[in-house]
Amino acid sequence: MRTRTRVILHSLLLLVLVVQVSRPVCVDVPSETEAVVGDPMKLTCISCMKREEVNAETRVDWYYIPPDEEPIPIYLFDGQPRELEGPWRGRLVWNGSKDLQELSIRILNVTMNDTGTYKCVVFRQFEFDCYSPSVTNSLVINLVVREEVFHPNRCGVGCVIEMERGHTYLCHSSLL
């Protein structure tokens, strides 16, 4: 009985040590690149900080980049989220995390005009006693908007399947 109690106590002690040492993990996940008209679409931007105990001022600029034109600023986070003037106004919402490692936005009610290139630019100014280094990261997302959801794995030869939320899943021509 004494041995069993000792094993349980040692196991609990080991568990406490392991749990205490573990830390949250930031995983860089690529953004989805296809959206459906009328649905919301999350533009994922993740910028992991290697050491969360380091203080940093974070600024995030989101841009839409028309073909052969200058980038158009569409959203800003600088201490708090702020939607900018333009065709996206009223349809963009902040979807970032509290620790500012995920810096995503969501487009509400996607339209065909939302097709194009988006850029997330993350600027971090770190605060140390002796100096203040900074780093800038950027991520480009090429978004394609479709009127219907394309789902080749759900189709048989020559079929069109009506699926959830009223979207029609079309077969790819190579499957016909």
Wavefront OBJ file of the C-alpha trace (Angstrom):
o trace
v 0.000 0.000 0.000
v 2.848 2.349 0.848
v 4.487 1.705 -2.513
v 1.258 2.441 -4.344
v 0.841 5.770 -2.518
v 4.444 6.658 -3.287
v 3.943 5.899 -6.995
v 0.802 8.062 -7.074
v 2.601 10.956 -5.363
v 5.572 10.704 -7.714
v 3.225 10.590 -10.707
v 1.375 13.694 -9.487
v 4.635 15.545 -8.919
v 5.825 14.642 -12.426
v 2.485 15.772 -13.894
v 2.695 19.137 -12.109
v 6.232 19.698 -13.397
v 5.324 18.789 -16.964
v 2.208 20.978 -16.992
v 4.089 23.909 -15.487
v 6.856 23.724 -18.104
v 4.529 23.565 -21.117
v 3.749 26.805 -22.925
v 1.142 27.873 -25.461
v 2.176 27.330 -29.050
v 1.692 29.633 -32.015
v 1.157 27.803 -35.299
v 1.473 29.617 -38.606
v -1.540 28.471 -40.649
v -1.986 29.550 -44.275
v -5.119 31.483 -45.165
v -7.966 30.013 -47.144
v -7.881 31.384 -50.687
v -11.369 30.618 -51.983
v -14.591 32.327 -50.909
v -18.246 32.052 -51.896
v -20.436 35.035 -52.738
v -22.596 36.019 -49.757
v -20.556 34.086 -47.175
v -18.056 35.528 -44.693
v -14.350 34.945 -45.436
v -11.478 34.988 -42.959
v -8.195 36.359 -44.290
v -5.710 34.664 -41.971
v -2.558 36.505 -40.947
v -0.413 34.973 -38.210
v 2.819 36.472 -36.933
v 4.231 34.400 -34.095
v 6.312 36.029 -31.392
v 9.001 33.654 -30.186
v 9.023 34.968 -26.612
v 5.739 36.138 -25.194
v 7.324 37.796 -22.164
v 8.866 40.437 -24.462
v 6.801 43.613 -24.759
v 6.101 44.836 -28.264
v 4.005 47.544 -29.840
v 2.183 45.979 -32.783
v 0.742 47.674 -35.843
v -1.058 45.783 -38.618
v -1.906 47.276 -42.007
v -4.192 45.395 -44.401
v -4.132 46.306 -48.099
v -6.021 45.350 -51.224
v -3.706 45.330 -54.255
v -5.476 45.889 -57.598
v -3.672 44.555 -60.684
v -0.993 47.007 -61.878
v -1.911 49.604 -59.232
v -0.714 50.829 -55.868
v -1.959 48.988 -52.727
v -5.134 50.424 -51.177
v -5.205 50.499 -47.336
v -8.425 48.812 -46.134
v -7.884 48.073 -42.411
v -5.588 49.141 -39.589
v -4.797 47.807 -36.129
v -2.705 50.176 -34.015
v -3.652 49.460 -30.422
v -7.243 48.920 -31.526
v -8.918 47.839 -34.781
v -9.955 50.532 -37.249
v -11.778 50.112 -40.528
v -10.697 52.538 -43.250
v -12.754 54.317 -45.934
v -13.433 52.418 -49.147
v -15.592 49.730 -50.717
v -14.936 47.312 -47.814
v -16.158 49.725 -45.132
v -18.883 48.082 -43.053
v -17.884 44.584 -44.224
v -14.529 44.086 -42.457
v -14.179 42.970 -38.835
v -11.127 42.293 -36.691
v -10.547 38.562 -36.138
v -7.200 38.733 -34.317
v -6.229 37.123 -31.029
v -5.779 38.915 -27.718
v -2.026 38.158 -27.657
v -1.696 39.669 -31.177
v -0.139 36.602 -32.749
v -3.159 36.132 -34.998
v -3.882 39.362 -36.859
v -6.660 38.238 -39.182
v -9.667 40.091 -40.539
v -13.004 38.762 -41.774
v -14.873 39.972 -44.847
v -18.615 39.841 -44.260
v -20.939 39.164 -47.199
v -18.248 38.474 -49.815
v -18.896 39.832 -53.328
v -17.306 38.971 -56.680
v -15.468 42.332 -56.473
v -13.543 41.007 -53.444
v -11.509 38.719 -55.734
v -7.875 39.817 -55.753
v -4.686 40.181 -53.785
v -4.614 41.152 -50.103
v -1.547 41.972 -48.041
v -1.119 41.884 -44.281
v 1.865 43.920 -43.034
v 2.847 43.437 -39.383
v 5.223 45.908 -37.727
v 6.507 45.157 -34.225
v 8.618 47.521 -32.106
v 10.168 45.575 -29.214
v 10.944 47.177 -25.881
v 14.189 46.316 -24.084
v 16.119 48.310 -21.495
v 18.981 49.315 -23.786
v 17.496 49.367 -27.265
v 14.289 49.028 -29.265
v 14.618 46.772 -32.326
v 11.784 46.371 -34.807
v 10.694 43.780 -37.324
v 8.269 43.892 -40.250
v 6.621 40.799 -41.728
v 4.151 40.607 -44.566
v 1.830 37.988 -45.983
v 0.122 37.998 -49.383
v -3.226 36.250 -49.942
v -4.629 35.740 -53.438
v -8.381 35.434 -52.954
v -10.685 33.878 -55.544
v -14.434 34.433 -55.107
v -16.852 31.967 -56.672
v -20.608 32.114 -57.018
v -20.804 28.440 -56.084
v -18.636 26.084 -54.071
v -16.411 23.779 -56.134
v -16.185 20.329 -54.522
v -14.622 17.669 -56.806
v -14.584 14.965 -54.112
v -18.385 15.005 -53.757
v -19.205 14.600 -57.440
v -19.748 11.615 -59.681
v -19.752 11.642 -63.474
v -22.050 14.353 -64.870
v -23.626 15.305 -61.551
v -24.565 18.494 -59.768
v -25.225 18.118 -56.052
v -27.285 20.552 -53.938
v -25.625 20.819 -50.515
v -25.805 22.719 -47.227
v -26.602 26.447 -46.992
v -28.132 26.430 -50.470
v -24.785 26.244 -52.316
v -24.521 24.073 -55.396
v -21.389 21.946 -55.563
v -20.290 21.596 -59.183
v -18.225 18.828 -60.748
v -14.893 19.679 -62.286
v -14.829 19.220 -66.075
v -11.985 16.650 -65.826
v -14.333 14.393 -63.835
v -17.011 14.407 -66.561
l 1 2 3 4 5 6 7 8 9 10 11 12 13 14 15 16 17 18 19 20 21 22 23 24 25 26 27 28 29 30 31 32 33 34 35 36 37 38 39 40 41 42 43 44 45 46 47 48 49 50 51 52 53 54 55 56 57 58 59 60 61 62 63 64 65 66 67 68 69 70 71 72 73 74 75 76 77 78 79 80 81 82 83 84 85 86 87 88 89 90 91 92 93 94 95 96 97 98 99 100 101 102 103 104 105 106 107 108 109 110 111 112 113 114 115 116 117 118 119 120 121 122 123 124 125 126 127 128 129 130 131 132 133 134 135 136 137 138 139 140 141 142 143 144 145 146 147 148 149 150 151 152 153 154 155 156 157 158 159 160 161 162 163 164 165 166 167 168 169 170 171 172 173 174 175 176
